């Protein structure tokens, strides 16, 4: 098998999608939803719903028992998924079915331990075969990422690293040089969740990150409504929303109501990220 023929991952689709949003003078809307929540099938339908509502890119969370970056809302959803018996195979199925149904780029957001235990090469191969666009790896240190990046590159997958307001300029340059697809800028120190404001640190972090890279910079942690999305779209290439979608699914009386709610929120946010 030639090296190029192994590249079944969709990093190019991700890059093209982000470039298309930029060409339309807007930020891309990136939605996060955990796999297996409220069920595996329900989670797949939720991903389809946010894309139908207007999300450009979706991050599928791999539920983890000790999610250091995630706030209470996503922790609750992860717990439901884990108690439901979600497996990595279900995460890959979520990616496969969501991408096949929508044509949108779908990434996996995961802590490093599950990939390490599953097998780095195996995970990269299977994620690419599922039509995945890449991985967001919030707790993988860049200096320990060479093995993952080798396999990701071989299979056409993006490696998205997370930068934070505490990252020094030199560190930002190291992180962005190693990453691909886009850079995930955590808007403030802390965990995920909906907030009253996104924080002034986000704009400065985007400015500093852009000074080190040509990659798009997408901002997450705290965006929950169209007003905040518009604010972030004023300075970022993408707006990442997770907890607000998960909260709607948690509070819905049943799955159809939850799907309608996340689709509607995606529509509102998609309007918000249009800068005009």
Secondary structure, DSSP 8 states (H G I E B T S, - for coil): --TGGG--S-HHHHHHHHHHHHHTTB-EEEEEEETTSS-HHHHHHHHHHHHHHT-SEEEEE---TT-TT--HHHHHHHHHHHHTT--HHHHHHHHHHHHHHH--EEEEE--HHHHHHH-HHHHHHHHHHTT--EEE-TT--GGG-HHHHHHHHHHT-EEE-EEETT--HHHHHHHHHH--SEEEEESSSS-----S---THHHHHHHHHHTT-SSEEEEESS--SHHHHHHHHTT-SEEEE-HHHHHHHHH-SSHHHHHHHHHHHHHHHHHHTB--
